Amino acid sequence: MVKKTVDERISVIDQKIQKKRDEIAALEAQKQRLLHPVNMKTVMAKAKEAGLTPKEIAEKLGLEV
């Protein structure tokens, strides 16, 4: 039976901690998408806040109006 060194055991624990942090970050992102859904109204409001005109928005989308 091969025993792991303290450093190896710590490394394994650090990897597990990082995996859990990544999982938490993914869950936080899901939560934010639920709290702040993206819809056309939101997108248009943000575009207007950015100073884009309806014509500019259409051009960026490749639409002919």
C-alpha positions as CSV (number, residue, x, y, z in Angstrom):
1,M,0.0,0.0,0.0
2,V,1.4,3.4,-1.1
3,K,0.7,6.3,1.2
4,K,0.3,9.7,-0.2
5,T,2.5,12.5,1.1
6,V,0.9,15.4,2.9
7,D,1.5,17.6,-0.1
8,E,-0.3,15.1,-2.4
9,R,-3.2,14.9,-0.1
10,I,-3.4,18.7,0.1
11,S,-3.3,18.9,-3.7
12,V,-6.2,16.5,-4.0
13,I,-8.2,18.6,-1.5
14,D,-7.4,21.8,-3.3
15,Q,-8.6,20.2,-6.6
16,K,-11.9,19.2,-4.9
17,I,-12.3,22.7,-3.5
18,Q,-11.7,24.3,-6.9
19,K,-14.3,21.9,-8.4
20,K,-16.9,23.0,-5.8
21,R,-16.1,26.6,-6.5
22,D,-16.6,26.1,-10.2
23,E,-20.0,24.4,-9.5
24,I,-21.0,27.3,-7.2
25,A,-20.1,29.8,-9.9
26,A,-22.2,27.9,-12.4
27,L,-25.1,27.9,-10.0
28,E,-24.7,31.6,-9.3
29,A,-24.8,32.3,-13.1
30,Q,-28.0,30.3,-13.4
31,K,-29.5,32.2,-10.6
32,Q,-28.6,35.6,-12.2
33,R,-30.1,34.5,-15.5
34,L,-33.3,33.6,-13.7
35,L,-33.3,36.9,-11.8
36,H,-32.4,39.0,-14.8
37,P,-33.8,37.3,-17.9
38,V,-32.8,38.6,-21.3
39,N,-35.8,39.6,-23.4
40,M,-36.3,42.0,-26.3
41,K,-37.6,44.7,-24.0
42,T,-34.4,44.5,-21.9
43,V,-32.2,44.4,-25.0
44,M,-33.9,47.3,-26.6
45,A,-33.7,49.4,-23.4
46,K,-30.0,48.7,-23.1
47,A,-29.4,49.6,-26.8
48,K,-31.2,52.9,-26.3
49,E,-29.2,53.5,-23.1
50,A,-26.0,53.0,-25.2
51,G,-27.3,55.7,-27.5
52,L,-28.2,53.4,-30.5
53,T,-31.0,54.5,-32.8
54,P,-33.5,52.0,-34.0
55,K,-31.9,52.2,-37.5
56,E,-28.4,51.5,-36.0
57,I,-29.8,48.5,-34.1
58,A,-31.4,47.1,-37.3
59,E,-28.2,47.6,-39.2
60,K,-26.2,45.7,-36.5
61,L,-28.7,42.8,-36.8
62,G,-28.4,42.8,-40.6
63,L,-32.0,43.8,-41.1
64,E,-33.3,46.1,-43.8
65,V,-36.0,48.4,-42.6
